[in-house]
Amino acid sequence: MSRGALALLLPWVLSGCQTPPPAPPPPTHAEIVRGELSQLLATDHPSCGAVQLYSRHGRLDYRVECASGQVYRVRVSAAGRVLVTPYAGN
């Protein structure tokens, strides 16, 4: 074995031939959406608490139920603005 190859393998051998632990799985789409909705609500409606449930009612239009019991509609307007309003639908 050449000295170069030995120099490359030596740290691996000395570390006990351990491989690094597996990376945690990436967040699911649902976890990402819940996190984004929580951040949007925390800005203007901090009393919401954590987002308990959400459902999509159209492209970029969500019904969000908060831990506090409040329900909001979070949507993006045609002008590209995020609108958060109390939910008035069923």
N, C-alpha and C positions, 0 to 999 in steps of 0.2 A: 504494500500500500504506500502511496506516495505521501510525503510530508504534508502537502497541500490538502489532500483528502483527509488525512488524520487531523489536521488543524480544524477542518470543517466539522468533523464528527465528534471531536473531543468534548465540546460543551454539551452536546446532546447526550453523550455517554455519561458524563459527570453529573448531569441533572437527573439521572435515574431513568433515562429513556422515556420520560413522561411527555405525553402530548398535552397541549393546553386544554382546559375544560371547554366543552362545547359552548358556543355563544347562545344566549337566551333567544328564544324564537321571536321574530318580529311581531309587533302588535297587530292584531286583527283589524280589519276595516272598521268593524263596529267600535272597537276601542279607540281608534283614531277619531272617528266621527263624534263619539261621546266626549272625548277630550276637547275637541274643537268647539263643540256646542257649550261645554262647561266654561271655557275661556270667554266666549262671546257673552254669556249670561253674567259671568262674574264681574264684568266691566260695568254694566248698567243696572244689574239686578243682583247684588251680592246676597240678598236674602234667599235666593233660590237654593243655595247649597249645591249638593251634587246632583247631576242629572241622573234620575232614576230610570226613566224610559224615554225613548224617542221613536217617532215613526215618520217616514218620508211620505209627503203628500203631493209630491211633484218634484221636478228638477229644482234643486236648491231651495226647497220649501219643507220645513220640518215642524212637527208638533212635539214639544218637549215638556215632560213632566219632571218637576223638581222634587228634591227631598222634602222641601217645605210644603208641598202640596200644590204650589202654584203651577199653572200651565201656560206656556208661551208658544207663540208662533215665531220661528226664526226663518227668514227667507232673504233671498237676494233680489233686489228690485231690477227692473230693466236697465236702470242707470248704473247698476253694479254696486249699489249700496246695500249693506247688511241691515235689515230691519228686524228689531225684536219688539214684539207687541204681545199684550195679554191675548191668550187664545179665546176666540169668541165662538168657535165652531163646536160641533159635537164630537 
